[in-house]
Amino acid sequence: MISQAPFQDFITSCQALKGDEKGEAQTFLNRFFQAFGYADAIAAGATFEERVSRGSAAGKTGFADLVWKPRVLIEMKKRGTDLSKHYAQALQYWTNLVPNRPRYVLLCNFDQFWIYDFNVQVDTPVDVVELGQLPSRISAFAFMEVGHRTPVFRNNQVEITEKAARRMGELYQCLKVRAKNGSFSEAQAQRFILQSVLAMFAEDRGLLSTAMFIECVQDCVNGGSTYDILGGLFREMNTPGQTPAGRYQGVDYFNGGLFAQVQPLELSREELQLLDVAAREDWGKVRPAIFGNIFEKSADDVERHARGMHFTSEVDIMKIIRPTISRFWEEQIEAETTIGELNQLQLQLQQYRVLDPACGSGNFLYLAYQELKRIEVMLLDKIAAKRRAPMTQGISFVTPNQFYGLDTNPFAVELARVTLMIGRKIAIDKHHLTESALPLDTLDQNIICADALFTPWPKADAIIGNPPFLGGKHLRLNLGDDYIDRIFAKYTDVKDSVHFCSYWFRLAHQNLPENGRAGLVGTNSISQGKSRTAALDYISQNNGIIHDAISTQEWSGEAAVHVSIVNWIKVRPSPQASLTREEGDPIGGRARQIPRVLLERARELRQRQTPAEQILWECLRNRGLANAKFRRQHNLGSYIADFYCHQARLVVELDGPIHKERKDYDQRRDQWMQEQGLTVLRFRNDEVFANLSDVLDRITQHLLPPNELPSPSRRGAGGEVHISCYLDSQPVPFITSSLRATVDVTTAKRLKANLNKCFQGVIQNGKGFIVTEQQVKDWVKNDPKNEDVLKLFLGGSDLTDIPHGCPSRWIIDFVDMSLEEASQYQKPLEWLKNTIPQERANNRNPRLKTYWWKYEGKRLEMRIVLESLSFYFAVTEVSKWSIFLPCQKNWLPSNLVHPVASDDFYVLGILTSKLHRAWVKAQSSTLKGDTRYTHNTCFETFPFPQTATAQQIEKIRATMQKLHDYRTEQMEQKQWGITKLYNAYFDEPASQLYQLHAQLDQQVLAAYGFNKNDDLLAKLLALNLECAAKESQGEPIKGPTA
């Protein structure tokens, strides 16, 4: 056990410090580390004054006092500082300290330690320890110890909330059972539960007299009637004024919303015991942000507790609220300097409206309200400082009535209203405000039970939330044909079956005012395929700028999915004056007279852009860069500009080899453009390939009004701010609708040289085709020719989990035989006849019912190609690493396996390199957190080296053979699959796996002629486009061959 003596010495030594944040913080922290047995903080592995992004729109950075990854972030403040005012800064630093983010955060003012675990609870410390308590409270700092034990905290409000919510959920379950007998309705049971919840909260927060509710419950336990006693209390809570005398003396008027209807219930002994246990919890520590979520699930199914409770964590919700709401207001407050400007902000804050169109039990709205209350206090503090007088008491403008919600679940709607009612009192207590918490706000018109897809949305400046997760293929099954037909009829511009949440993204953008902001959670398919087209592409093409996003993460809610978090701004369209000037501009405007020959020439150039031009255009098109509208191959006078932005009067030119031959011409052209008031930026093609982000940064610096974004308030909160983007908590120059900050390789072309070289395996459509090894042995023993139609069946999990990727199952395979031919194999055919017709009975495809012994996808072409090889390479469709393995050609690949028609280890080396892995990650979709490999997007678009020498090819082949031998040996020795091998060693620099991959990557880069510092995706896309252009002209290119 750690000794207390060093901590007593630490306390004594700190008493001599003045508590100066700048001059003494490092001394204090070094002594703190020494008390735990370290030489000092640096020796322990910590860093002082680490630069961290502040996540601001202007891209500002700050310095964290101490960062010790992955253990703790420590922020020091001067002695006497109110630490509650600095939690937001600590949260922002912690959010951006990726990768390997510290688990805990300490705020310290030399006398107090506030310990945060943001993964557990966001705005409240899990413990507060006074300096003098350290020797007796060392267990709270166990994460600091050399042995790194689990700390013991005294303010874990999540545990209290879970207990309270669970008890009330169980009580509600009991009442629902009784409601079926008709003595009261389920709606009346709900109201009784919510009235009880609010009463218990009110009691422990001082809105009811001390022990008022618990004494009522105790009297009922001792023989009193809940119908009389609790019913009487609830009626008094709905009586205007204060109860003057009697049992309920001193009870204030709460409101006519929740308590407008009081339906007394007589609880059974069992039900009363549940309420009694719940009432004994400390409801002052219940966290409303998660209470409703947990209670809902407890009320739905008590048995869920055995599987563990799931709720959306507060820290995940803050990944929307901070970028969409908090950050803007903090920067506005920081930017304004006069009392008049600050007073104007105060008025705007009073009118600011927030909407959650899928609000559930109100967790997003609750946290948004708490953030706005914190911001309000920040604003009032600054006004008071300017006036050199204490903050005016009793002035507060942010109320729950500024928050709106829609949901189809009536009980969730009631919970959301109660959550916000409770939230007001919590904010008053937290910030020591003097505004009255009673009567409670009536939110019946703010949070309503309605279908967001068929109901007009309330006006709002910010739209936040977590729309329902439901894949496009499951819509009809889960929601019914009638409902889906209504959706398709209303939203005719949304093509195909997209993910359900796509409609919320689209509607949110449509309902945002100019300069409004939104932040929504969607499954990570929102940035892929048809869902991306319907949602994020639509946003980007309609004055939307994605400024903060998490590309993919595991979701903390109950749905077992990986999600994307997207925050965007709907910027103000260009002023009409600018459009008018452009229309009439004789140089670059639409009304200018252009000779037909120049128009034809511009169209011709658009049709045959160079690879560098295509890459840059993908970044500029659809207002993709700072919301600036660019045109490509645009006529200016007698010239044609590669790219032109009229609003910024900016020309961007890309120079290929021909520029050296026509320097004089280009100089005259640039001079003429500059004389017209245009700015000309020139970049070499190789700059686009090698340093695309630098090129985009330079262009952004020359964009004027489009990237100076106004306030997101629809009323115009004054001032203009520069926008910066953050992807996965890291600053980036831009974010595409695919939630990447790199060139969008989904624009790559499928190459003819790669066609029919990679396939999807067979689709059998019927579990009956799969048979056991014992069946195979018995049938072959019965008739040896049955072996002709019994194949080893290669599944995706075989490739990832079994040594060498060996198949673990057998399958009946009649290929394309007629029924007469198949009848030669009596036992296998008889087995299929007894299984497959039943399985396909409800299938809409009549062919599958008629030809029941055949696969849905036989892959005849694949079979012919693979048969000519000694072996083939294959990768599973969904995996973490997308590793190809050699496979025996008599293994029949399933639909979750993609075989490549090659037995050349040179080709395997290219497919195993980091270049192909990067291409796959950029091209592919994801399933949960894994990468999905598809032959048409990942393989057929991938450009193989075009100029590799025989020596380079042989080096790659030899190194890949070494890597294969190593992997084979390791899998055999350890009986591991390839995934387990890569999980163990791929990121270990000392491992042979790491070193062989490094050697292979270096050789593959050389074969392509790339440099390790190049933007490899941009280079590969350029090569793809170049190869596609050659193929369109009938020129051959090199595909997956040596």
Residue pairs with C-beta under 8 A, 6 or more apart in sequence:
2 36
2 37
2 138
2 145
4 135
4 136
4 138
6 34
6 35
6 36
6 37
7 35
7 134
7 135
7 138
8 135
9 35
10 31
10 32
10 34
10 35
10 134
11 131
11 132
11 134
11 135
13 31
14 28
14 31
14 110
14 131
17 24
17 27
17 28
17 110
18 24
18 79
19 78
19 79
19 80
19 109
19 110
19 111
20 78
20 79
21 76
21 77
21 78
24 110
25 65
25 76
26 41
26 48
26 65
28 76
28 108
28 110
29 41
29 48
29 65
29 66
29 74
29 76
30 40
30 41
32 41
33 40
33 41
33 43
33 44
33 46
33 144
34 40
35 134
36 141
36 144
36 145
36 146
37 145
37 146
38 44
38 146
41 48
41 66
41 68
42 48
44 68
45 68
46 66
46 67
46 68
47 66
47 67
47 68
48 65
48 66
49 63
49 64
49 65
50 63
50 64
50 66
50 67
50 97
51 61
51 62
51 63
52 61
52 62
52 63
52 64
52 67
52 93
52 96
52 97
53 59
53 60
53 61
53 62
53 96
53 726
53 729
53 730
53 731
54 60
54 61
54 62
54 92
54 93
54 96
55 92
55 95
55 96
55 322
55 323
55 327
55 548
55 726
55 729
56 327
56 331
56 724
57 327
57 328
57 331
57 547
57 709
57 721
57 722
57 723
57 724
58 331
58 721
58 722
58 724
59 722
59 724
59 731
62 89
62 93
64 73
64 74
64 75
64 93
64 97
65 74
65 75
65 76
66 72
66 73
66 74
66 76
67 73
67 74
67 97
67 102
68 74
68 102
69 97
69 100
69 101
69 102
70 100
70 101
70 102
70 103
71 102
71 103
71 104
71 143
71 144
71 148
72 102
72 103
72 104
72 105
72 106
72 143
72 144
73 90
73 93
73 94
73 97
73 102
73 104
73 105
73 106
74 105
74 106
74 108
75 86
75 89
75 90
75 93
75 105
75 106
75 107
75 108
76 108
76 109
76 110
77 83
77 86
77 107
77 108
77 109
78 109
78 110
79 109
79 110
79 111
80 109
80 111
81 109
83 107
83 108
83 109
83 112
83 114
84 430
84 431
85 378
85 381
86 107
87 107
87 114
87 116
87 123
88 326
88 330
88 374
90 105
90 107
90 116
91 105
91 116
91 118
91 122
91 318
91 322
92 322
94 101
94 102
94 105
94 116
94 118
95 101
95 318
95 319
95 322
95 729
96 726
96 729
96 730
98 728
98 729
98 730
103 117
103 119
103 143
104 115
104 116
104 117
104 143
104 151
105 115
105 116
105 117
105 118
106 113
106 114
106 115
106 116
107 113
107 114
107 116
107 125
108 114
110 131
111 130
111 131
112 128
112 129
112 130
112 131
113 127
113 128
113 129
113 130
113 131
113 141
114 125
114 127
114 128
115 125
115 126
115 127
115 128
115 129
115 140
115 141
115 151
115 153
116 125
116 126
117 126
117 153
118 314
118 315
119 313
119 315
120 126
120 156
120 158
121 156
121 157
121 158
121 287
121 314
122 289
122 314
122 315
122 318
122 367
123 314
123 370
123 374
123 430
124 155
124 157
124 287
125 155
126 153
126 155
126 156
127 137
127 140
127 151
127 153
127 154
127 155
128 155
129 137
129 140
129 141
134 141
139 151
139 152
140 151
140 152
140 153
140 154
141 151
142 148
142 149
142 150
142 151
142 152
143 149
143 150
143 151
155 285
157 285
157 286
157 287
158 287
158 290
160 281
160 282
160 285
160 286
161 285
161 286
161 287
161 290
161 291
161 294
162 294
162 309
163 281
164 200
164 278
164 281
164 283
164 286
164 291
165 286
165 290
165 291
165 294
165 295
165 298
166 294
166 298
166 305
166 309
167 274
167 275
167 277
167 278
167 281
168 193
168 196
168 197
168 274
168 278
168 295
168 298
168 299
169 294
169 295
169 296
169 297
169 298
169 299
169 302
170 274
170 298
170 302
171 193
171 271
171 274
171 275
171 278
172 189
172 190
172 193
172 295
172 298
172 299
173 298
173 299
173 302
174 268
174 270
174 271
174 274
175 184
175 186
175 189
175 192
175 193
175 265
175 271
176 186
176 189
176 299
178 184
178 189
178 268
179 185
179 186
179 188
179 189
184 263
184 265
187 410
188 263
188 265
189 265
190 411
190 414
191 258
191 261
191 263
191 414
192 263
192 265
194 258
194 414
194 415
194 418
195 234
195 237
195 258
195 259
195 262
196 213
196 230
196 275
196 278
197 418
198 254
198 258
198 418
198 421
198 422
198 440
199 208
199 212
199 213
199 233
199 234
199 237
200 213
200 278
200 279
200 281
200 283
201 207
201 283
201 284
201 286
201 422
201 425
202 208
202 213
202 254
202 425
203 209
203 210
203 211
203 212
203 213
203 214
203 283
204 282
204 283
204 284
205 283
205 284
205 425
205 426
205 429
207 252
207 254
207 425
207 437
207 438
208 251
209 249
209 250
209 251
212 233
212 248
212 251
213 233
213 279
214 279
214 280
216 229
216 230
216 233
217 230
217 272
217 275
217 276
217 279
218 276
219 229
220 226
220 229
220 230
220 267
220 272
221 272
221 273
221 276
225 266
226 264
226 265
226 266
226 267
226 272
227 264
227 265
227 266
228 264
230 264
230 265
231 262
231 264
231 265
232 247
232 248
233 248
233 251
234 259
234 262
234 264
235 259
235 262
236 243
236 248
236 251
237 251
237 252
237 253
237 254
237 259
238 253
238 254
238 255
238 256
238 259
238 260
238 262
239 251
239 253
240 253
241 253
242 250
242 251
242 252
242 253
243 249
243 250
243 251
252 438
252 439
253 438
253 439
254 438
254 439
254 440
255 421
255 438
255 439
255 440
255 441
255 442
256 442
257 417
257 440
257 441
257 442
257 443
257 444
258 417
258 418
258 421
258 440
267 275
287 314
288 362
288 363
288 366
288 419
288 422
288 423
288 426
289 314
289 317
289 363
289 366
289 367
289 419
290 311
290 312
290 313
290 314
290 363
291 361
291 419
292 360
292 361
292 362
292 363
292 412
292 415
292 416
292 418
292 419
293 311
293 312
293 360
293 361
293 363
293 557
294 309
294 311
295 361
295 415
296 360
296 361
296 411
296 412
296 415
297 304
297 309
297 310
297 311
297 558
298 304
298 305
298 309
299 411
310 556
310 557
310 558
311 363
311 556
311 557
311 558
312 363
312 466
312 555
312 556
312 557
313 556
314 363
314 367
316 521
316 553
316 555
316 556
316 565
317 363
317 364
317 367
318 367
319 519
319 550
319 565
320 364
320 464
320 465
320 519
320 520
320 521
320 565
320 567
321 364
321 367
321 368
321 371
321 464
321 519
322 371
323 519
323 547
323 548
323 567
323 726
324 462
324 464
324 517
324 518
324 519
324 548
324 567
325 354
325 368
325 371
325 372
325 462
325 464
325 517
326 371
326 374
326 375
328 517
328 711
328 712
328 721
329 349
329 372
329 375
329 379
330 375
330 378
331 721
332 345
332 711
332 717
332 718
332 719
332 721
333 342
333 345
333 375
333 378
333 379
333 382
335 719
335 721
336 342
336 344
336 345
336 718
336 719
338 386
339 383
339 386
339 387
341 718
342 379
342 382
342 383
342 386
343 383
344 717
344 718
345 379
345 717
345 718
346 379
346 380
346 383
346 397
347 397
348 713
348 715
348 717
349 372
349 375
349 376
349 379
349 397
349 398
350 397
350 398
350 402
351 402
351 715
352 372
352 398
352 402
352 461
352 462
352 713
353 402
353 403
353 404
353 458
353 459
353 460
353 461
353 462
354 365
354 368
354 369
354 372
354 402
354 403
354 404
354 460
354 461
354 462
354 463
354 464
355 403
355 404
355 405
355 406
355 457
355 458
355 460
355 462
355 463
355 464
355 511
356 362
356 364
356 365
356 368
356 403
356 404
356 405
356 406
356 463
356 464
356 465
357 405
357 406
357 452
357 457
357 463
357 465
357 467
357 504
357 507
357 508
358 406
358 407
358 452
358 465
358 466
358 467
358 468
358 504
359 365
359 405
359 406
359 407
359 412
359 413
359 416
359 447
359 465
360 407
360 409
360 412
360 415
360 416
360 466
361 412
361 415
361 416
361 419
362 405
362 412
362 415
362 416
362 417
362 419
362 420
362 447
363 419
364 464
364 465
364 466
365 403
365 405
365 416
365 419
365 420
365 447
365 464
366 419
366 420
366 423
368 403
368 462
368 464
369 398
369 400
369 403
369 420
369 423
369 424
369 427
370 423
370 426
370 427
370 430
372 398
372 402
373 398
373 427
373 430
373 431
374 431
375 398
376 396
376 397
376 398
377 431
377 433
380 391
380 392
380 395
381 391
383 391
384 390
384 391
384 392
393 434
394 434
394 435
396 433
396 435
399 424
399 441
400 420
400 421
400 423
400 424
400 441
400 443
400 446
401 441
401 443
401 446
403 420
403 443
403 446
403 447
404 446
404 447
404 458
404 460
405 413
405 416
405 446
405 447
405 448
406 447
406 448
406 450
406 451
406 452
406 455
406 457
407 413
407 416
407 447
407 449
407 450
407 452
408 449
408 450
408 451
409 449
410 449
413 447
413 448
413 449
416 447
417 443
417 444
417 446
417 447
420 441
420 443
420 447
421 440
421 441
421 443
424 437
424 440
424 441
425 437
427 433
428 435
428 437
446 458
452 504
452 507
453 487
453 490
453 491
453 503
453 507
454 486
454 490
457 463
457 507
457 511
459 511
459 513
459 714
460 511
460 512
460 516
461 513
461 516
461 517
461 712
461 713
461 714
462 516
462 517
462 518
462 519
462 712
463 508
463 511
463 512
463 516
463 517
463 518
463 519
463 520
464 518
464 519
464 520
465 504
465 520
465 521
466 520
466 521
466 557
467 500
467 501
467 503
467 504
467 505
467 520
467 521
467 522
468 500
468 501
469 499
469 500
469 501
469 522
469 523
469 559
469 561
469 563
470 478
470 479
470 499
470 500
470 501
471 499
471 500
471 523
471 525
472 496
472 497
472 498
472 499
472 500
472 530
472 531
473 497
475 484
475 487
475 497
475 500
476 484
487 503
488 494
491 503
491 506
494 502
494 503
494 506
494 534
495 530
495 533
495 534
496 530
497 530
498 530
498 531
498 533
498 534
498 535
499 522
499 523
499 525
499 526
499 531
501 520
501 521
501 522
501 523
501 526
501 535
502 522
502 526
502 531
502 534
502 535
503 534
504 520
504 522
505 520
505 522
505 526
505 534
505 535
505 536
505 538
505 539
505 566
506 534
506 535
506 538
506 539
508 518
508 520
509 518
509 538
509 539
509 542
509 544
509 568
509 570
512 518
512 570
513 570
513 714
514 570
514 571
514 572
514 573
514 714
515 569
515 570
515 571
515 572
515 709
515 710
515 711
515 712
515 713
515 714
515 716
516 569
516 570
516 712
516 714
517 567
517 568
517 569
517 570
517 712
518 567
518 568
518 570
519 548
519 565
519 566
519 567
519 568
520 565
520 566
521 555
521 563
521 564
521 565
521 566
522 531
522 535
522 563
522 564
522 566
523 561
523 562
523 563
523 564
524 551
524 552
524 561
524 562
524 563
524 564
524 926
525 531
525 532
525 925
525 926
526 532
526 535
526 536
526 564
526 566
527 536
527 551
527 564
527 737
527 738
527 739
528 738
528 925
528 926
529 925
532 737
532 738
536 546
536 566
536 737
536 738
536 739
537 622
537 737
539 546
539 568
539 737
540 546
540 622
540 623
540 624
540 736
540 737
541 622
541 623
542 570
543 570
543 571
543 572
543 573
543 623
543 627
544 568
544 569
544 570
544 571
545 568
545 569
545 571
545 623
545 626
545 627
545 709
545 723
546 566
546 567
546 568
546 725
546 735
546 736
546 737
546 739
547 567
547 568
547 569
547 723
547 724
547 725
547 726
547 735
548 567
548 725
548 726
548 727
548 735
549 564
549 565
549 566
549 567
549 726
549 727
549 728
549 735
549 739
550 563
550 564
550 565
550 727
550 728
550 729
551 564
551 727
551 728
551 739
551 740
552 562
552 563
552 564
552 739
552 926
552 929
553 562
553 563
553 565
554 562
554 563
554 928
554 929
555 561
555 562
555 563
560 928
561 928
562 926
562 928
562 929
564 739
566 739
569 709
569 712
569 723
571 627
571 706
571 709
571 710
572 710
574 629
574 647
574 705
574 706
578 646
578 647
578 705
581 589
582 588
582 589
582 590
582 646
582 647
583 589
583 590
583 591
584 591
585 591
585 592
585 646
586 592
586 593
587 636
587 637
587 676
587 678
588 634
588 636
588 644
588 646
588 678
589 646
592 635
594 635
598 635
598 638
598 640
599 635
601 640
602 633
602 634
602 635
602 640
603 633
605 633
605 640
606 632
606 633
608 1029
609 617
609 632
609 633
610 654
610 656
610 685
611 685
611 1021
611 1022
611 1023
611 1024
611 1025
611 1026
611 1029
612 654
612 656
612 685
612 688
612 689
612 1022
613 632
613 642
613 654
614 747
614 1021
614 1022
614 1025
615 688
615 689
615 692
615 743
615 1018
615 1021
615 1022
615 1025
616 643
616 652
616 654
616 688
616 692
616 695
617 632
617 643
618 624
618 743
618 744
618 747
619 625
619 692
619 696
619 734
619 736
619 743
619 744
620 628
620 630
620 632
620 643
620 652
620 699
621 630
621 632
623 629
623 706
624 734
624 736
625 696
625 699
625 700
625 703
625 734
626 700
626 703
626 706
626 707
626 723
626 734
627 706
627 707
627 709
628 645
628 647
628 648
628 703
628 706
628 707
629 645
629 646
629 647
629 706
630 643
630 644
630 645
630 652
631 643
631 644
631 645
631 646
632 642
632 643
633 640
633 641
633 642
634 640
634 641
634 643
634 644
635 641
636 644
636 651
636 673
636 676
636 678
637 672
637 676
639 669
639 672
639 673
641 651
641 652
641 653
641 673
642 651
642 652
642 653
642 654
643 651
643 652
643 653
644 650
644 651
644 652
645 652
645 703
645 706
647 703
647 704
647 705
647 706
648 679
648 702
648 703
648 704
648 705
648 706
649 677
649 678
649 679
650 678
650 679
650 681
650 699
650 702
650 703
651 673
651 678
651 679
651 680
651 681
652 681
652 683
652 699
653 666
653 680
653 681
653 682
653 683
654 682
654 683
654 684
654 685
654 688
655 666
655 682
655 683
655 684
655 685
656 685
659 666
659 684
666 682
670 680
670 682
673 680
674 680
679 702
681 698
681 699
681 702
683 695
683 698
687 694
687 695
688 695
688 1018
688 1022
689 1014
689 1015
689 1018
689 1019
689 1022
690 1011
690 1013
690 1014
690 1015
690 1018
690 1019
691 1015
692 742
692 743
692 1015
692 1018
693 732
693 733
693 741
693 1015
696 733
696 734
697 733
700 707
700 733
707 722
707 723
708 720
708 721
708 722
709 720
709 721
709 722
709 723
710 716
710 719
710 720
710 721
711 717
711 718
711 719
711 720
711 721
724 731
725 731
725 732
725 733
725 734
725 735
725 741
726 732
727 735
727 739
727 740
727 741
732 741
733 741
734 741
735 741
736 742
736 744
738 744
738 746
740 922
742 922
742 1015
742 1017
742 1018
743 1015
743 1017
743 1018
743 1021
745 919
745 922
745 923
745 941
745 1017
745 1020
745 1021
745 1024
746 922
746 923
746 937
747 1021
748 923
748 941
748 1021
748 1024
748 1025
748 1028
749 941
749 1024
749 1025
749 1027
749 1028
750 936
750 940
750 941
751 940
751 941
751 942
751 943
751 1024
751 1027
751 1028
751 1031
751 1037
751 1039
752 1031
753 944
753 1027
753 1031
753 1036
753 1037
753 1038
753 1039
753 1040
754 939
754 940
754 941
754 942
754 944
754 1039
754 1040
755 940
756 861
756 865
756 901
757 865
757 900
757 901
757 902
757 939
757 940
757 1039
757 1040
758 898
758 899
758 900
758 901
758 935
758 939
758 940
758 1040
759 859
759 861
759 862
759 865
759 893
759 898
759 899
759 901
759 935
760 857
760 859
760 877
760 895
760 897
760 898
760 934
760 935
761 794
761 859
761 862
761 892
761 893
761 894
761 895
761 896
761 897
761 898
761 899
762 813
762 855
762 857
762 858
762 859
762 892
762 893
762 894
762 895
763 855
763 856
763 857
763 895
764 770
764 811
764 855
764 856
764 894
764 895
765 839
765 840
765 843
765 848
765 855
765 856
765 857
766 832
766 835
766 836
766 839
766 840
767 835
767 839
768 831
768 832
768 834
768 835
768 836
768 839
769 811
769 812
769 813
769 832
769 836
769 855
770 793
770 809
770 810
770 811
771 790
771 810
771 811
771 812
771 828
771 831
772 810
773 810
775 810
775 831
776 790
776 810
778 827
779 786
779 790
779 827
779 828
780 786
780 787
780 790
782 827
783 825
783 826
783 827
785 824
785 825
786 825
786 827
786 828
788 825
789 812
789 813
789 814
789 822
789 825
789 828
790 810
790 811
790 812
790 813
790 828
791 810
791 811
791 813
791 890
791 891
791 892
792 807
792 809
792 810
792 811
792 888
792 890
792 891
792 892
793 807
793 809
793 810
793 811
793 891
793 892
793 894
794 805
794 807
794 874
794 887
794 891
794 892
794 893
794 894
794 897
795 807
795 808
795 809
795 894
795 896
795 897
796 876
796 877
796 878
796 879
796 894
796 896
796 897
797 808
797 876
798 805
798 806
798 807
798 808
798 809
799 805
799 874
799 875
799 876
799 879
799 883
799 885
799 897
799 977
799 978
800 876
800 879
800 977
800 978
800 979
801 977
801 979
801 980
802 808
802 977
803 971
803 972
803 975
803 976
803 977
804 885
804 968
804 971
804 972
805 874
805 885
805 887
805 977
805 978
807 891
811 892
812 828
812 831
812 832
813 855
813 892
814 821
814 822
814 825
814 828
814 829
814 853
814 854
815 858
815 860
815 863
816 854
816 858
816 860
817 853
817 854
819 853
822 829
822 853
823 829
829 853
832 852
832 853
833 852
833 853
836 852
836 853
837 849
837 852
840 848
840 849
840 852
841 849
843 849
845 856
848 856
857 895
862 893
862 899
862 901
865 901
866 872
866 889
866 899
866 901
867 889
869 889
869 901
869 902
869 903
870 889
870 903
871 886
871 887
871 888
871 889
871 903
872 886
872 887
872 889
872 899
872 900
872 901
872 902
872 903
873 884
873 885
873 886
873 887
873 899
873 900
873 902
873 903
873 907
873 908
873 911
874 884
874 885
874 887
874 893
874 897
874 898
874 899
874 900
875 882
875 883
875 884
875 885
875 897
875 898
875 900
875 911
875 933
876 882
876 896
876 897
876 898
876 933
877 895
877 896
877 897
877 898
877 932
877 933
877 934
878 896
878 927
878 930
878 931
878 932
878 933
879 930
879 931
879 933
879 979
880 929
880 930
880 931
880 979
880 982
880 983
881 917
881 978
881 979
881 982
881 986
882 917
882 920
882 931
882 933
883 912
883 978
883 979
883 982
884 900
884 908
884 911
884 912
885 978
886 903
886 908
886 964
887 893
887 899
893 899
898 933
898 934
898 935
898 939
900 907
900 911
900 939
900 1040
901 1040
902 908
902 1040
902 1041
904 957
904 1041
904 1042
905 956
905 957
905 960
905 961
905 964
906 953
906 954
906 956
906 957
906 960
906 1042
907 944
907 1040
907 1041
907 1042
908 960
908 964
909 956
909 957
909 959
909 960
909 963
909 1000
909 1003
909 1004
910 916
910 944
910 945
910 956
910 1004
910 1007
910 1040
912 960
912 963
912 997
912 1000
913 1000
913 1001
913 1004
914 997
914 1001
914 1004
914 1016
915 1001
915 1004
915 1005
915 1008
915 1010
915 1016
915 1020
916 942
918 1016
918 1017
918 1020
919 938
919 941
919 942
919 1017
919 1020
920 931
920 933
920 938
921 931
922 1017
923 937
923 938
923 941
924 931
924 932
924 933
924 934
924 937
924 938
925 932
925 934
926 932
933 939
941 1024
942 1020
942 1024
943 1020
943 1023
943 1024
943 1026
943 1027
943 1037
944 1038
944 1039
944 1040
944 1041
945 952
945 1004
945 1007
945 1008
945 1038
946 1023
946 1027
946 1037
946 1038
947 1009
948 956
948 1007
948 1008
948 1038
949 1007
952 1003
952 1006
952 1007
953 1007
953 1042
955 1003
956 1000
956 1003
956 1004
956 1007
957 1042
959 996
959 999
959 1000
959 1003
960 1000
962 996
963 993
963 996
963 997
963 1000
966 992
966 993
966 996
967 978
967 981
967 993
970 976
970 981
970 993
971 977
971 978
971 981
974 980
974 981
976 984
981 993
982 993
985 991
985 992
985 993
985 994
986 993
986 994
986 997
987 994
988 994
989 995
1002 1012
1005 1011
1005 1012
1008 1019
1008 1023
1010 1016
1010 1019
1027 1037
1030 1036
1030 1037
1031 1037
